[in-house]
Amino acid sequence: MKYLLKFTPEIILILFIFLFIGFKDPYRHWGRIIDSDGKGYYAYLPAIFIYHDLQFKFVEQYETQYYSSNKSGFKEFKNKVNQRNVNKYFPGLAIVWLPFFLAGHFVAYLELFPRDGYSLPYQYAIAISALFFLWLGARLLRKLLILFGSDEKTASFLTLVIALGTNLIFFTIMEASMTHVYSFALITGFAYTSFKLFHDYKPKWFIRSLFLFLLVFLIRPTNALIFLLLPFMAGSWNNMVMAYKNVTQQKKTLLFGLILALLLLAIPLILWKVQTGYWIVYSYGNEKLNFLKPNFLSILFSYNRGWFIYTPIAFISLFGLIGVFKQNRFRFFWLLGFLLIFIYVVSCWWVWYYASKCGQRIFIDIYAVIAILLLYFYQSLQSKTLKRLLTTLLVILIGFNIFQFYQHVKWIYPPSDITGDIFWDSFLSITKKARVYLPEEGIIRKKNFSNDLEKDIGWMNSPTRNNSLSHNGSWSSKIDQKYPYGIGLESGLDSLFVSRNRIVLISAWIYTPKERTEASLVVDFQTGNVSKSYNPLYLEDFAIIDKWTYFEGAFYVPKNLPENSTVKIYYYNSSPFIPFYIDDLKIDFISLKEESEFMKIEGVLLPDQTR
């Protein structure tokens, strides 16, 4: 058993490979590895080595060929400077990816895949890079914990806790082209080499620490704050002074470090010059840190991606500060200062929740610190019983985190804003719920119609009323091969709204018997009996087999409809074999304030306007 502990990083890697195989599908548009922010970080490589185009004119080509036609997945990473395009992202991740990219390019050549930078060999190359850095980070973390006095067993367990008990798992498997697993490995490596620099000085530790620090900075400049961890790693002023003397006395080491720094820091300068004509550019445009408006508490405790809410292991680790205080006051104050400054700075970003999925992603980068704090927490506990209780709690939270990972993979939590209602609605759910959460402060007027199907009140497709099955009362609407169009409502739009920002909200109880349904909710906006915006919402993900399920769906009304337009709302079942049932149907026509925050509400579908 003790022998196996040394291979904890390899065991973690194998587990992650199985998770990748089980949950990620790069063959599908929505399963590509190079995605979201990763498109921008990665774009330098095909731009330089394939297209020779740092204006990134090839973006439309790869978007059309490899990604969904639904532009909601499009990631704009170009900003205008001096009337030219500049990639807003720093090039550090492209540097890290270079050997993996070249390997993918070579495989594409051998296997006759398109050598365009985005075909499957390139996608898998980035996936492999994420798994490699996950393994590297785990190996370095285990070594780092041992340097801090951990035994083999505890170091291996805490490495497992960080890998499986935090959202590192999501951002290695599902979001492999985001920066975080790479920053986690590099910052962990920086912590390890800087510890060695102060406690076992050799010139190589200075060079490696500097190299890793520069890479961390070139990936995400705010992570340069890890410089504040150096006193914590040193443990005392004497160790810092001694390391300073050792470095400054070796001129060759200093010169080599200076040359290394100049070469790496020149890369973004050269890229900016080629792209815009300027040597120094703020490439993020209007996206900025606002130091006068920190969101310190929200980034930690908000239902909308609060770090401690979705990663409770991080909160538990704070009790390790007690152990740090008892062992080394110098380390305590520097570590506390680093944490406060880091949280303050990252909470000042214009989108403080970082449009994150599966919790707050920005803190993944410093999970080595969380592991060290957990170690100090263990070391501060004198009782074996308390240590066992802590171990049990961490194991339970690993299980909770894996369950939460599954929830986010299945989109049980929405990809954008999460309120308290949404959080608790989704907390222990294993199926995606159809709920629409409208901000009450944005509603001007609500006009509603309802039909419990107990009487024929003149709605569309009333022959589908039947009394073989119902949610409440005796009647429901049954749609099958004979009657594929379910109960619905047709109405003119003129009298329904009092603003131009308009939503149609439909709720009902739905039922499918023992088979996956092919039914859909249809909202069809028409002018003169001609469809202008046909909007189906497929119900397969929401209808629980053999159980009445509450369902809500909402659509924005197109803004360019003529005044005499109408809307038809109904259910449609395309299956010739499996019936579908609807009961207690309610339709709300909602007028919202014409303000930007109410123009694109999470869960409300934008209308099809291609007709």
C-alpha positions as CSV (number, residue, x, y, z in Angstrom):
1,M,0.0,0.0,0.0
2,K,2.8,2.4,0.9
3,Y,4.4,1.7,-2.4
4,L,1.2,2.6,-4.2
5,L,1.1,6.0,-2.5
6,K,4.0,7.2,-4.7
7,F,1.8,6.6,-7.7
8,T,-1.1,8.7,-6.6
9,P,-0.7,11.2,-9.4
10,E,-0.7,8.4,-12.0
11,I,-3.8,6.9,-10.4
12,I,-5.5,10.4,-10.6
13,L,-4.5,10.6,-14.2
14,I,-6.1,7.2,-15.0
15,L,-9.3,8.3,-13.3
16,F,-9.4,11.5,-15.3
17,I,-8.8,9.7,-18.5
18,F,-11.9,7.5,-17.8
19,L,-13.8,10.7,-16.9
20,F,-12.8,12.2,-20.2
21,I,-13.9,9.1,-22.2
22,G,-17.2,9.0,-20.3
23,F,-18.1,12.7,-20.5
24,K,-16.3,14.4,-23.3
25,D,-17.0,13.9,-27.0
26,P,-14.8,16.0,-29.3
27,Y,-16.5,14.6,-32.4
28,R,-19.6,16.8,-31.6
29,H,-19.8,20.5,-32.2
30,W,-20.6,21.2,-28.5
31,G,-17.9,18.7,-27.4
32,R,-14.8,20.4,-29.0
33,I,-11.8,20.7,-26.7
34,I,-10.7,24.1,-28.1
35,D,-13.6,26.2,-26.9
36,S,-14.8,29.4,-25.1
37,D,-11.8,31.5,-24.0
38,G,-9.5,28.7,-25.2
39,K,-10.2,29.8,-28.8
40,G,-8.4,33.0,-28.1
41,Y,-5.5,31.6,-26.2
42,Y,-5.0,28.9,-28.9
43,A,-5.5,31.2,-32.0
44,Y,-1.9,32.3,-31.9
45,L,-0.7,28.8,-32.9
46,P,-2.7,28.3,-36.2
47,A,-2.3,32.0,-36.9
48,I,1.5,31.8,-36.9
49,F,2.2,28.2,-38.0
50,I,-0.6,27.6,-40.5
51,Y,-2.3,30.7,-41.7
52,H,0.5,33.3,-41.2
53,D,-2.2,35.7,-40.3
54,L,-2.2,37.5,-36.9
55,Q,-5.3,39.4,-37.9
56,F,-7.2,36.1,-37.4
57,K,-9.2,36.3,-40.6
58,F,-9.5,32.5,-40.5
59,V,-11.9,32.6,-37.5
60,E,-15.1,32.4,-39.6
61,Q,-13.7,29.3,-41.5
62,Y,-13.1,27.2,-38.4
63,E,-16.3,28.4,-36.7
64,T,-18.4,27.3,-39.7
65,Q,-16.6,24.0,-40.2
66,Y,-16.1,22.8,-36.6
67,Y,-18.5,24.5,-34.3
68,S,-22.3,24.8,-34.0
69,S,-24.2,27.2,-36.2
70,N,-25.8,28.5,-33.0
71,K,-23.7,31.6,-32.5
72,S,-24.2,31.4,-28.7
73,G,-21.0,29.3,-28.6
74,F,-19.0,31.9,-30.6
75,K,-16.1,33.5,-28.7
76,E,-15.0,36.9,-29.8
77,F,-11.4,37.4,-28.8
78,K,-10.4,40.2,-31.1
79,N,-10.4,43.9,-30.2
80,K,-9.6,46.8,-32.4
81,V,-6.5,48.9,-31.8
82,N,-5.2,51.3,-34.4
83,Q,-7.9,49.9,-36.8
84,R,-6.4,46.5,-36.6
85,N,-7.3,43.3,-34.8
86,V,-5.4,42.3,-31.6
87,N,-5.9,39.1,-29.7
88,K,-7.0,40.2,-26.2
89,Y,-5.5,37.2,-24.5
90,F,-1.8,36.9,-23.5
91,P,0.3,34.3,-25.3
92,G,1.5,32.3,-22.4
93,L,-0.9,29.4,-22.9
94,A,0.1,29.2,-26.6
95,I,3.7,28.8,-25.5
96,V,2.8,26.0,-23.2
97,W,0.7,24.3,-25.9
98,L,3.3,24.6,-28.7
99,P,4.8,21.0,-28.4
100,F,1.3,19.6,-28.2
101,F,0.1,21.6,-31.2
102,L,3.1,20.5,-33.2
103,A,2.4,16.8,-32.3
104,G,-1.2,17.3,-33.4
105,H,0.0,18.8,-36.6
106,F,2.2,15.9,-37.3
107,V,-0.6,13.4,-36.5
108,A,-2.9,15.3,-38.8
109,Y,-0.3,14.9,-41.6
110,L,0.1,11.1,-40.9
111,E,-3.6,10.4,-40.6
112,L,-4.8,12.6,-43.5
113,F,-6.8,14.9,-41.3
114,P,-7.1,18.6,-42.4
115,R,-4.0,20.4,-41.3
116,D,-6.1,23.5,-40.4
117,G,-5.4,23.7,-36.6
118,Y,-8.9,22.6,-35.6
119,S,-9.5,19.1,-36.9
120,L,-9.6,16.2,-34.4
121,P,-5.8,15.6,-33.9
122,Y,-5.5,19.3,-32.7
123,Q,-8.5,18.9,-30.5
124,Y,-7.1,15.8,-28.9
125,A,-3.7,17.4,-28.6
126,I,-5.1,20.1,-26.3
127,A,-7.0,17.5,-24.3
128,I,-3.8,15.5,-23.8
129,S,-2.0,18.7,-22.7
130,A,-4.7,19.3,-20.0
131,L,-4.3,15.7,-18.7
132,F,-0.5,16.0,-18.7
133,F,-0.6,19.2,-16.7
134,L,-3.1,17.7,-14.3
135,W,-0.7,14.9,-13.7
136,L,2.3,17.3,-13.5
137,G,0.4,19.5,-11.0
138,A,-0.6,16.5,-8.9
139,R,3.0,15.2,-8.8
140,L,4.4,18.6,-7.9
141,L,1.7,19.1,-5.3
142,R,2.5,15.9,-3.5
143,K,6.2,16.7,-3.4
144,L,5.4,20.2,-2.1
145,L,3.3,18.9,0.7
146,I,6.2,16.5,1.7
147,L,8.5,19.6,1.8
148,F,6.1,21.1,4.3
149,G,6.4,18.2,6.6
150,S,3.6,15.9,5.4
151,D,3.9,12.1,5.6
152,E,3.4,10.1,2.4
153,K,-0.1,9.1,3.2
154,T,-1.4,12.5,4.0
155,A,0.3,14.1,1.0
156,S,-1.2,11.5,-1.3
157,F,-4.7,11.9,0.2
158,L,-4.6,15.7,0.0
159,T,-3.4,15.5,-3.6
160,L,-6.5,13.3,-4.3
161,V,-8.7,15.9,-2.4
162,I,-7.6,18.7,-4.6
163,A,-7.9,16.7,-7.8
164,L,-11.4,15.2,-7.1
165,G,-12.8,17.4,-4.5
166,T,-12.7,20.7,-6.4
167,N,-13.7,22.2,-9.7
168,L,-10.3,21.3,-11.1
169,I,-12.0,18.2,-12.3
170,F,-14.4,20.2,-14.5
171,F,-11.8,22.5,-15.9
172,T,-9.5,19.6,-16.9
173,I,-12.2,17.4,-18.5
174,M,-14.9,19.7,-19.8
175,E,-13.0,23.1,-20.2
176,A,-9.5,21.8,-21.1
177,S,-8.6,24.9,-23.1
178,M,-9.2,27.3,-20.3
179,T,-6.1,28.4,-18.4
180,H,-6.7,26.9,-15.0
181,V,-5.3,23.4,-15.0
182,Y,-2.1,24.8,-16.6
183,S,-1.9,27.7,-14.1
184,F,-2.5,25.2,-11.3
185,A,0.4,23.1,-12.4
186,L,2.8,26.0,-13.0
187,I,2.0,27.8,-9.8
188,T,2.4,24.6,-7.8
189,G,5.7,24.2,-9.6
190,F,6.7,27.7,-8.7
191,A,5.8,27.1,-5.1
192,Y,7.9,23.9,-5.1
193,T,11.0,25.4,-6.8
194,S,10.9,28.6,-4.7
195,F,10.7,26.5,-1.5
196,K,13.8,24.7,-2.7
197,L,15.4,28.0,-3.6
198,F,15.1,29.2,0.1
199,H,15.9,25.9,1.8
200,D,18.2,24.0,-0.5
201,Y,19.8,26.6,-2.7
202,K,21.1,25.7,-6.1
203,P,21.2,27.9,-9.1
204,K,18.8,25.7,-11.0
205,W,16.0,26.5,-8.4
206,F,16.4,30.2,-9.2
207,I,16.2,29.7,-12.9
208,R,13.2,27.3,-12.7
209,S,11.3,29.6,-10.3
210,L,11.9,32.5,-12.6
211,F,10.9,30.6,-15.7
212,L,7.7,29.3,-14.1
213,F,6.8,32.8,-12.7
214,L,7.2,34.3,-16.2
215,L,5.0,31.6,-17.8
216,V,2.3,32.2,-15.1
217,F,2.4,35.9,-15.8
218,L,2.2,35.4,-19.6
219,I,-0.9,33.2,-19.2
220,R,-2.8,35.5,-16.7
221,P,-1.0,38.7,-15.6
222,T,-3.0,39.0,-12.4
223,N,-1.4,35.7,-11.2
224,A,1.8,37.6,-10.9
225,L,0.5,38.1,-7.3
226,I,2.1,34.8,-6.5
227,F,5.2,36.8,-6.0
228,L,3.8,37.6,-2.6
229,L,4.0,33.9,-1.7
230,L,7.8,34.0,-1.7
231,P,8.2,35.1,2.0
232,F,5.7,32.3,2.9
233,M,7.8,29.8,1.1
234,A,11.0,31.2,2.7
235,G,9.6,30.9,6.2
236,S,11.8,33.7,7.6
237,W,13.6,36.9,6.7
238,N,17.0,35.2,7.2
239,N,16.1,32.6,4.6
240,M,15.1,35.3,2.1
241,V,18.3,37.3,2.8
242,M,20.4,34.2,2.4
243,A,18.8,33.3,-0.9
244,Y,19.2,36.9,-2.2
245,K,23.0,36.8,-1.4
246,N,23.4,33.4,-3.0
247,V,21.7,34.6,-6.3
248,T,23.5,38.0,-6.5
249,Q,26.9,36.4,-5.9
250,Q,26.5,34.2,-9.0
251,K,26.7,36.6,-11.9
252,K,26.2,33.9,-14.5
253,T,23.0,32.8,-12.9
254,L,21.7,36.4,-12.8
255,L,22.7,37.0,-16.4
256,F,21.0,33.8,-17.6
257,G,17.9,34.8,-15.6
258,L,17.9,38.3,-17.2
259,I,18.2,36.9,-20.7
260,L,15.4,34.4,-20.0
261,A,13.1,37.1,-18.7
262,L,13.9,39.4,-21.7
263,L,13.2,36.6,-24.2
264,L,9.9,35.6,-22.7
265,L,8.6,39.1,-22.0
266,A,9.5,40.1,-25.5
267,I,7.0,37.7,-27.0
268,P,3.8,39.7,-26.2
269,L,5.5,42.9,-27.2
270,I,6.5,41.5,-30.6
271,L,3.0,40.1,-31.1
272,W,1.4,43.5,-30.2
273,K,3.8,45.3,-32.6
274,V,2.9,42.9,-35.5
275,Q,-0.8,43.1,-34.8
276,T,-1.3,46.8,-34.1
277,G,1.9,48.7,-34.9
278,Y,2.4,49.5,-31.1
279,W,4.8,47.9,-28.8
280,I,2.6,48.1,-25.7
281,V,-1.2,47.6,-25.9
282,Y,-4.0,47.1,-23.4
283,S,-5.6,44.3,-25.4
284,Y,-8.7,43.7,-23.2
285,G,-10.5,46.8,-24.5
286,N,-13.3,47.7,-22.1
287,E,-12.8,44.7,-19.8
288,K,-11.0,46.1,-16.8
289,L,-10.3,45.8,-13.1
290,N,-12.2,48.3,-11.1
291,F,-10.4,48.6,-7.8
292,L,-13.0,50.9,-6.4
293,K,-15.7,48.3,-6.7
294,P,-14.5,45.0,-5.3
295,N,-17.0,42.1,-5.0
296,F,-15.1,40.5,-2.1
297,L,-18.0,38.8,-0.3
298,S,-19.8,37.9,-3.5
299,I,-16.9,36.1,-5.1
300,L,-16.7,34.0,-1.9
301,F,-20.3,33.5,-0.8
302,S,-22.7,34.3,-3.7
303,Y,-25.0,31.7,-5.1
304,N,-23.7,32.9,-8.4
305,R,-20.4,31.0,-8.4
306,G,-19.3,31.9,-4.9
307,W,-16.1,30.0,-4.2
308,F,-17.0,28.7,-0.8
309,I,-20.5,27.8,-1.9
310,Y,-19.4,25.5,-4.7
311,T,-16.0,24.4,-3.3
312,P,-16.6,24.0,0.4
313,I,-13.2,22.3,0.7
314,A,-11.6,25.7,0.2
315,F,-13.6,27.1,3.1
316,I,-12.5,24.2,5.4
317,S,-8.9,24.9,4.4
318,L,-9.1,28.3,6.1
319,F,-9.0,26.6,9.5
320,G,-5.4,25.7,8.5
321,L,-4.5,29.3,9.2
322,I,-4.8,28.5,12.9
323,G,-2.0,25.9,12.4
324,V,0.1,28.3,10.4
325,F,-0.3,30.9,13.1
326,K,0.8,28.5,15.8
327,Q,3.8,27.2,13.9
328,N,5.2,30.3,12.2
329,R,3.8,33.9,12.6
330,F,6.0,35.1,9.8
331,R,4.4,32.7,7.4
332,F,0.9,33.4,8.8
333,F,0.9,37.1,8.1
334,W,2.4,36.7,4.6
335,L,-0.1,34.0,3.6
336,L,-3.0,35.9,5.1
337,G,-1.9,39.0,3.2
338,F,-1.5,37.1,0.0
339,L,-5.0,35.6,0.3
340,L,-6.7,38.9,1.1
341,I,-4.9,40.8,-1.7
342,F,-5.5,38.0,-4.3
343,I,-9.2,37.7,-3.5
344,Y,-9.5,41.5,-3.5
345,V,-7.9,41.9,-6.9
346,V,-9.7,39.1,-8.7
347,S,-13.0,40.3,-7.3
348,C,-12.5,43.7,-9.0
349,W,-12.7,42.2,-12.5
350,W,-15.6,43.7,-14.4
351,V,-17.3,40.3,-14.5
352,W,-16.4,39.2,-11.0
353,Y,-18.1,35.7,-11.4
354,Y,-16.0,35.2,-14.6
355,A,-18.9,33.6,-16.5
356,S,-17.8,30.5,-14.8
357,K,-19.3,27.0,-14.9
358,C,-19.0,24.6,-12.0
359,G,-18.2,27.1,-9.3
360,Q,-15.7,29.9,-9.2
361,R,-12.8,29.0,-11.6
362,I,-10.4,31.9,-10.9
363,F,-9.2,30.2,-7.7
364,I,-8.2,26.9,-9.3
365,D,-4.8,28.5,-10.1
366,I,-3.9,28.7,-6.4
367,Y,-5.2,25.3,-5.2
368,A,-1.6,24.5,-4.0
369,V,-2.2,27.0,-1.3
370,I,-5.5,25.3,-0.3
371,A,-3.6,21.9,-0.1
372,I,-1.0,23.5,2.2
373,L,-3.6,25.0,4.4
374,L,-5.4,21.6,4.7
375,L,-2.1,20.1,5.7
376,Y,-1.6,22.7,8.4
377,F,-5.2,21.9,9.6
378,Y,-4.3,18.3,9.9
379,Q,-1.1,19.1,11.7
380,S,-2.9,21.3,14.2
381,L,-5.3,18.5,15.2
382,Q,-3.8,16.6,18.2
383,S,-6.6,14.0,18.4
384,K,-6.6,11.0,16.0
385,T,-10.4,11.1,16.3
386,L,-10.6,14.6,15.0
387,K,-8.2,13.8,12.1
388,R,-10.4,10.9,11.2
389,L,-13.5,13.1,11.3
390,L,-11.7,15.6,9.0
391,T,-10.8,12.8,6.6
392,T,-14.3,11.6,6.6
393,L,-15.7,15.1,5.9
394,L,-13.2,15.5,3.0
395,V,-14.2,12.1,1.5
396,I,-17.9,13.1,1.7
397,L,-17.1,16.4,-0.1
398,I,-15.1,14.6,-2.8
399,G,-18.3,12.6,-3.4
400,F,-20.4,15.8,-3.4
401,N,-18.0,17.5,-5.8
402,I,-18.1,14.6,-8.3
403,F,-21.9,14.7,-8.1
404,Q,-21.8,18.4,-8.7
405,F,-19.4,17.8,-11.7
406,Y,-22.1,15.5,-13.1
407,Q,-24.7,18.2,-12.6
408,H,-22.8,20.8,-14.4
409,V,-21.9,18.5,-17.3
410,K,-25.6,17.8,-17.7
411,W,-26.4,21.5,-17.5
412,I,-28.6,21.0,-14.4
413,Y,-27.2,24.4,-13.3
414,P,-27.6,27.1,-15.9
415,P,-24.5,28.4,-17.6
416,S,-25.0,32.0,-16.5
417,D,-26.4,33.8,-13.5
418,I,-27.5,31.6,-10.6
419,T,-29.9,32.9,-8.0
420,G,-30.6,31.3,-4.6
421,D,-33.9,29.9,-6.0
422,I,-32.1,28.3,-8.9
423,F,-29.3,27.0,-6.6
424,W,-31.7,25.2,-4.2
425,D,-33.9,24.0,-7.1
426,S,-30.9,22.3,-8.6
427,F,-29.0,21.4,-5.5
428,L,-29.6,17.6,-5.4
429,S,-31.3,17.2,-8.8
430,I,-30.0,14.7,-11.3
431,T,-32.3,15.8,-14.1
432,K,-32.4,19.1,-15.9
433,K,-35.3,21.2,-14.7
434,A,-37.3,23.5,-16.9
435,R,-37.6,26.6,-14.8
436,V,-37.6,30.3,-15.8
437,Y,-36.6,32.8,-13.1
438,L,-37.8,36.2,-14.1
439,P,-36.7,39.2,-12.0
440,E,-39.8,40.7,-10.4
441,E,-38.3,44.2,-10.5
442,G,-38.2,44.0,-14.3
443,I,-41.9,43.1,-14.9
444,I,-44.2,45.9,-15.9
445,R,-47.3,43.9,-16.6
446,K,-48.3,40.2,-16.8
447,K,-51.4,39.0,-18.7
448,N,-52.1,35.3,-18.3
449,F,-54.4,32.6,-19.7
450,S,-54.8,29.1,-18.2
451,N,-56.5,25.8,-19.2
452,D,-56.9,22.9,-16.8
453,L,-58.4,20.8,-19.6
454,E,-61.5,20.0,-17.5
455,K,-63.7,21.8,-19.9
456,D,-63.5,22.7,-23.6
457,I,-63.0,26.5,-23.4
458,G,-62.3,26.9,-27.2
459,W,-58.5,26.6,-27.3
460,M,-56.7,25.2,-30.3
461,N,-56.7,21.4,-30.9
462,S,-59.4,20.7,-28.3
463,P,-60.1,17.1,-29.8
464,T,-56.9,16.1,-28.0
465,R,-58.7,16.3,-24.7
466,N,-59.0,12.8,-23.1
467,N,-59.7,11.3,-19.7
468,S,-57.4,8.3,-19.8
469,L,-54.7,10.1,-17.8
470,S,-54.4,13.4,-16.0
471,H,-52.3,15.3,-13.5
472,N,-55.2,17.1,-11.8
473,G,-58.9,16.4,-12.3
474,S,-59.9,13.9,-15.0
475,W,-58.8,15.4,-18.3
476,S,-55.5,16.2,-20.1
477,S,-54.4,16.7,-23.7
478,K,-53.0,13.6,-25.3
479,I,-51.0,13.9,-28.5
480,D,-50.0,10.9,-30.6
481,Q,-50.1,9.7,-34.2
482,K,-53.8,10.5,-34.6
483,Y,-53.6,14.0,-33.0
484,P,-49.9,15.1,-33.2
485,Y,-50.8,18.8,-32.4
486,G,-51.6,19.4,-28.7
487,I,-53.8,21.9,-26.9
488,G,-52.7,25.5,-27.5
489,L,-53.7,29.1,-27.8
490,E,-53.7,31.6,-30.8
491,S,-53.9,35.3,-30.1
492,G,-53.0,38.6,-31.6
493,L,-50.1,40.4,-30.0
494,D,-51.4,43.9,-30.0
495,S,-53.4,43.9,-26.8
496,L,-51.0,41.6,-24.8
497,F,-48.1,43.9,-24.1
498,V,-47.3,47.4,-23.0
499,S,-43.6,47.5,-23.8
500,R,-41.3,46.4,-26.7
501,N,-39.3,44.1,-24.4
502,R,-41.8,41.1,-24.4
503,I,-41.7,37.5,-23.2
504,V,-44.1,34.6,-23.6
505,L,-43.8,32.2,-20.6
506,I,-45.5,28.8,-20.9
507,S,-45.9,26.4,-18.0
508,A,-47.6,23.0,-17.8
509,W,-47.4,19.5,-16.3
510,I,-46.1,17.0,-18.9
511,Y,-45.9,13.2,-19.0
512,T,-44.3,10.6,-21.2
513,P,-44.8,6.8,-20.7
514,K,-41.6,4.7,-20.3
515,E,-39.9,6.0,-23.4
516,R,-38.0,9.1,-24.4
517,T,-40.3,11.6,-25.9
518,E,-40.0,13.4,-29.3
519,A,-42.5,16.1,-28.2
520,S,-41.8,19.8,-28.3
521,L,-43.3,23.0,-27.3
522,V,-43.8,25.4,-30.3
523,V,-44.1,29.2,-30.2
524,D,-44.8,30.4,-33.7
525,F,-45.0,34.1,-34.4
526,Q,-46.9,34.8,-37.6
527,T,-48.0,37.7,-39.8
528,G,-50.9,37.1,-42.1
529,N,-50.8,33.3,-41.4
530,V,-47.2,33.3,-42.6
531,S,-44.6,32.1,-40.0
532,K,-42.1,34.8,-39.2
533,S,-40.4,33.2,-36.2
534,Y,-40.9,29.5,-35.5
535,N,-39.5,28.4,-32.2
536,P,-39.5,24.7,-31.0
537,L,-38.3,23.7,-27.6
538,Y,-37.6,20.0,-27.4
539,L,-38.8,18.3,-24.2
540,E,-36.6,15.2,-24.1
541,D,-34.3,16.6,-21.5
542,F,-37.1,17.7,-19.2
543,A,-39.8,15.0,-19.3
544,I,-39.1,12.3,-16.6
545,I,-40.3,8.9,-17.8
546,D,-43.5,7.7,-16.3
547,K,-43.9,10.7,-14.0
548,W,-45.8,14.0,-14.3
549,T,-43.2,16.7,-14.5
550,Y,-43.6,20.5,-14.1
551,F,-42.2,22.4,-17.1
552,E,-41.6,26.1,-17.9
553,G,-40.4,27.5,-21.2
554,A,-40.0,31.1,-22.2
555,F,-39.3,33.0,-25.4
556,Y,-38.6,36.6,-26.2
557,V,-41.0,38.1,-28.8
558,P,-39.2,39.3,-31.9
559,K,-38.9,43.1,-31.9
560,N,-39.4,43.6,-35.6
561,L,-42.9,42.0,-35.9
562,P,-45.7,44.1,-37.6
563,E,-48.5,45.3,-35.3
564,N,-51.0,42.9,-36.7
565,S,-48.9,39.8,-35.9
566,T,-50.2,36.8,-34.0
567,V,-48.7,34.0,-31.9
568,K,-49.6,30.3,-31.9
569,I,-48.5,28.3,-28.9
570,Y,-49.0,24.5,-28.8
571,Y,-47.3,21.2,-28.2
572,Y,-46.3,18.9,-31.0
573,N,-45.4,15.2,-30.9
574,S,-43.6,13.8,-33.9
575,S,-43.5,10.2,-32.6
576,P,-45.9,7.7,-34.3
577,F,-45.6,5.3,-31.4
578,I,-45.2,7.1,-28.1
579,P,-48.0,9.4,-26.8
580,F,-47.4,12.6,-24.8
581,Y,-49.7,14.3,-22.3
582,I,-50.1,17.9,-21.2
583,D,-52.2,19.2,-18.3
584,D,-52.8,22.4,-16.4
585,L,-51.4,24.6,-19.1
586,K,-50.7,28.3,-18.3
587,I,-49.5,31.0,-20.7
588,D,-48.2,34.4,-19.4
589,F,-47.6,37.4,-21.7
590,I,-45.1,39.5,-19.8
591,S,-44.0,43.1,-20.5
592,L,-40.5,43.9,-19.2
593,K,-38.7,47.2,-18.6
594,E,-36.6,48.2,-21.7
595,E,-33.3,48.1,-19.9
596,S,-30.2,46.1,-20.8
597,E,-30.3,43.8,-17.8
598,F,-33.7,42.6,-18.8
599,M,-33.0,42.2,-22.5
600,K,-31.2,38.8,-22.2
601,I,-32.4,36.9,-19.1
602,E,-30.9,33.5,-18.4
603,G,-33.3,30.7,-19.4
604,V,-35.4,32.9,-21.8
605,L,-34.8,31.8,-25.4
606,L,-34.1,34.3,-28.1
607,P,-36.5,34.0,-31.0
608,D,-35.6,32.6,-34.4
609,Q,-35.5,35.6,-36.8
610,T,-34.2,33.9,-39.9
611,R,-37.5,33.7,-41.7
